[in-house]
Amino acid sequence: MSSCRKKHCYCCSNCTSNSCYCTTSRLSGSSVLPAFGSLRKESGQVIDVDETKVDYDFVGPSVNVTLSIVNDTITINESGVYEISMSLTLGINPTDLARGFLFVNDVPLNFSAVSLTVTSNTLALATVSKTIQLDLLANDVIDVRIHKVGDSVIVGSSSLTINRIG
């Protein structure tokens, strides 16, 4: 009953004061369906317009999510807690700034930002990555977009992976 809060559980409404449905069912694995998937990019993409989606080239294996390289999105089919990882190899000019943001249903998650700033006089190429955990609902749509300050940004290889953990 350690995950219950009074008569309510943070993950469902099936708990009573004597037992926690979530804890017992999660231990047996009966209520958490696996869900995972990934998109990846191996070729370069030039970003000239702010908040452009990262254009993915390949889909990885998936279960209970819908992967789209046409829309460059992952759609959630099963509600739950997910671990989401994004990795971007960015190339930017001196004194420019580039940030990658995770978007859910066209809304940026500011806490998900990864950024690259160049303070030297040479072009910078670096890989930035971040992993977050997020409670998502069925039909939520996830994508990654680039915010830039200055000239164009080059996105080299990149990946977006998702895995249901609860």
Helices and strands as residue ranges (DSSP letters): E 4-5, E 8-9, H 21-28, E 36-41, E 45-47, E 52-53, E 58-59, E 65-68, E 73-76, E 80-92, E 97-104, E 107-117, E 124-136, E 141-149, E 153-164
